[in-house]
């Protein structure tokens, strides 16, 4: 299999070289430089194909660009050989578009090669200048806002300081009925002093003692029974009779 592949590759390369060299001569290239056209196209096709099939280590963008260029270079070689044989058979005449396209091949391949090399360099994370340690590529490419910790140091040095733990809430013991009544009496005394002797209302008692509504109503009734006043919170003003004027 290896021998067959070698023979096929050698014969194909020789035939392609002959056709592209003859096309360069027909396009006006000097004989001493005509051999550069097949070398340029075939060498770039192999280079782009090598980058394309380089495996998972290559960056996706570089591999896509290399694939397109490899296919393009192979198609250029096929078209160049076809044009040469058409001209040699007398079916096509050399015109100025053919001369222009053949003459533009070296410049185009040079630009594509430089671009492919740049994409490949970025994909591998290679340094852009000399003297950079290859072992520090990942640290140089990392953003500044995500500093890389030195793992050779003690792990306790890079460990963040422990946050203060919140203090557990103390459970307040439930108040007894006697304690609630004592607090209610004090609240009623303060309310009477501030409101001209009016007893404390249920809502005010509920807010003061922080108890539920039914409990506040029960305590309010006990306070009313102790003081001998009505347990109703509302005060109905006396209705004055107005004598109509004749």
Secondary structure, DSSP 8 states (H G I E B T S, - for coil): -HHHHHHHHHHHHHHHHHHHHHHHHHTT--TTTTHHHHHHHHHHHHHHHHHHTS-TTS-HHHHHHHHHHHHHHHHHHHHHHHHHHHHHTTSS---HHHHHHHHHHHHHHHHHHHHHHHHHHHHHT--SSTT--GGGHHHHHS-TTS----TTS-HHHHS-----------------HHHHHHHHHHHHHHHHHHTTT----HHHHHHHHT--HHHHHHHHHHHHHHHT----S-------------
